[in-house]
Structures are given as structure tokens and as C-alpha cells.
Amino acid sequence: MSFVEIRNVKKHYGEGEAKATVLTGIDLDIEKGEFCVLLGPSGSGKSTLLNIIGGIDDADDGYVMIDGEKTGDMNEKKLTQYRRNHLGYVFQLYNLIPNLTVRENVEVGAFLSQKPLDVDELLKTLGLYEHRDKLPNQLSGGQQQRTAIGRAVIKNPDILLCDEPTGALDYKTSKEILSLLERINHDYGNTIIMVTHNDALKKMADHVVRLRDGLVHHNYTNEKRTPVSDLEW
């Protein structure tokens, strides 16, 4: 049994003439500790699939099973607890709490976890320790995204879900953030599932899934990952 097992997942929005089918039957397995990249153009269904894996959205058909538990079988209370204890989320927009410091924003994630990492140690890993008392509006975009990643990672989640985490960042900062995710995957062993439209990033992953029109178009593993520092785009 795979750590993440996805079978015949379908999803549509709207009804009648306005009905739009986003996922038309996704089958996918992701192993524990993998860095998996979901690739595809806008509208291919990759963010919808990520949201279903994360229990943010429901599938119309099929199921997602994580470590032997089907998310669709959980009631709202159990699903909330599951998301809190096992999943971390990193989005394109940082969604930081503006009146909390860097340290306090990261600690918000720690309060939600039964097994949080050490805050000071993580802030040092993130390169944020010297900025720990600053507010979000005193940070660069890259520092804000590092803080958002810290808030997700401090929970020590089994799975880190990243939706276009570098979409709002420049090239240099994007590489810094991707290197950080690479390091987190290596050091902490979290399974990372990252949505991106940047084709160059497939080389940094263990597992590459390319979506097209709501279906898995290509699904393969890399024999060897390319370090982010060696990537160009």
C-alpha cells in the first residue's frame, strides 16, 4: 500500500450548461518521503487535486487514502483534526497574521501540533532567526514566504502541500525558497507535494506527475534528483 493512494478521483463545478469538469478520473500513488511535483498548465486540475488531497475540497467520485485512512470517510471533526495533525500548507500568497512577529506567526503552527519542532532551531534553518521579532510588513517577499513555510513545517507534518509557493517571487528568491523546500524534505523527511507550472522544476523531484485536462498525462520517477542550485529557467 502506498502512503498516498488516489483512485478514480473526479471533480466538477457548476451544473447544467455551466458545468465544468476539472478532474476526470485521477489514479496516483505517492510514497512516504517523496518530493512529488504536480505539473501542468492553468486549468489542468493540479490545484484542485492538491486541495482534495489536503481535505480542503471533496471529490465527486473516487477516494484519497493517506496512510491507510480515507479522507472521504472522516466526519468534519475528524478531518479537521487530521489536517491539523498531519498536513502542512504553503500557498502562493503568504497569509501571515500582520500584527504578529515572525516568531509568533511560526508559533501559531506549533500550537496546532502534537509533535512540533523546536521553534528557534527551525528559525535558524529558515534563515529567519535574526528577523524573528519583525512584523510581516518589515520583511521581503522571500522572508514572508520563509515564515509561511516555517508555520507549516513547525507542525512536523507528514505531508507538506505547496501550491505555487514561488509564484509571486523573483528568480533568485524562488531558487532560495525551492532550496529550502529541498532541504526540509532531506532533513525532516516530510512528503512534499508541490504544484507548479514551471517545467524546469521536474528535475528537482523524486516523482513527476504531469496533468492535462483533468487526467494524469505522464507519471514517472527520476533516477537522480537535480539540486535546485543547478537548475536554470
Steps between C-alpha positions, in 0.01 A plus 500: 500500500629844405518782755264712285259302282270684260243304303259619228471849649254717310393859558272749328367846579163646404199328347325477162653711225732661755643165612878487475679170550839555663615145586379211288644199683838535672696190604825564685729359769750706700752340733597620846786752497471573127531845351218492243442775245159545337554671164255639253361814337231716655172309511661154495360421847821495702392744773160331526673166547726649768197638684328161491813329634505759778135456589423862408268384220295184450521264202176424314613143447793277592709535814822625657658272760794624709690247710203262487228758582247623244450873544148473352393269784591753770237723659575872518647482851731211415603660170586826682712308750664308218593817311627656822716204602627364168492767228685827440401755235710755311323727251607758242361774724667493839187555717705615800333665800608864460515596869707197605878477476683241290548282807135534605375419147706180504385417855138508379580178314673350804189553716302284256737202519547210736864461394637845408861563407721733704411859398847654537668214315253527211537880482876450463445238226270746321752785529246698702645497850639853477162618365291319763366819665403676176143536374404372152497851349868536597597192296582437134275271296748216538518546877121501521485175304767349726283595797196337336706185438615509862141520622418187297817305580506573877207258529733224377230387255507168319414681177588853392267630227640790297288686244724711273716604800733711281232644269527852647879505532789605277749249355768528771251483787315214333818295494561578866150382595527186287839422655338537839223254409765264367685522832182449705420186301854369557538600866153431637375231260163665433316385190472812282240542226558820305285650225684704236475603137880536478619205291862536614406396854424143396872424527511580874232242583501130577162462334349701214131502411390698196128578477308593189124559478435341839693179434849371578685545171847391617602336828862407565785506751844654453793267551695793642380839621669815371590742780305825483830689484567337160160582350452778245182640347 
